[in-house]
Amino acid sequence: MPIRTTEPAPAAEVAAVHRGGDPAARARRTERAKNWARRAPLLPALVFLVIVTQLPFVATVVISFTRWNALAPENRGFAAFDNYRAVFTDPAMRASVGTTVLLTVTVVLVSLLLGLGLALLLDRGFRGRGIVRTLLITPFLVVPVASALLWKHALYNASYGLLNGSLTWIWRLFGSDDPPQPDWMTDSPLAAVEVSLIWQWTPFMMLILLAGLQSRATDAIEAARVDGASAFGIFRYLTLPHLRRYLELAALLGTVYVVQNFDAVFTITSGGLGTANLPYTIYQTFYQAHDYGRASAQGVVVVLCSLLVATFALRTVSSLLREEVTR
């Protein structure tokens, strides 16, 4: 019976083991070092982001569990969940939630429809399209406070505003010296805020939808036209399904931004006449009532609800994008 002998290990492997482990372990360490080398430049930005966003939120959560009103400094202490109970039972808070939902839904839907119409017009070739596109984008570039002041004084003002001035001019054309002079901000306060926000956010929707229109496959549209499809049929069966994910994206981003709008409500109506939304209600609690604990609790509740909505919406958009990729 032959005797089996073990061959000695190569000298290189023996030296590698003596230097600190086998080659596979060294390869794993090298890969980890490369990964850290790629991520290290991002660490300062990550630390800065944590300091700027997460630490203030943690401080807000801590304050939300305290009884802290600047008008009664001697009555400060731990309040447990009293602030949160007050938030959910506050009639003003419930009213501001309804106002926020109504304001957001109206502005986003109307802006989407107007933006879609403008995007369809700009998708056609005509002379001066670049100038028209630039002019249509301009309202979105205006500072929000300046936009609200423009609508409040230049358009809505009952004495010298453009709207009442136009009514006066039209009535005088027909020989009448008694034109209607409505007070827009008093008669329709929420509509006044909504119109100013629609004017500002329609260009944003238009840009997103115009990008979607210009990414369509032109061969499918040309084939449909050759087959005799009408313009409405092409829009219904080709354009609209293609724009679905762009509509979802525009609605998501518009909702996130309009929900937290404060400038228009503060500038045009100062939150009066049923126009106080969630940001303005938190502002009233913090800066007017000086109740820092309850204002912090309101802010925490609003942030958590916004995160839930945003997470659900982002998952919806991601699923739509995955479906588009797998087609």
Disulfide bonds with the S-S distance in Angstrom:
none
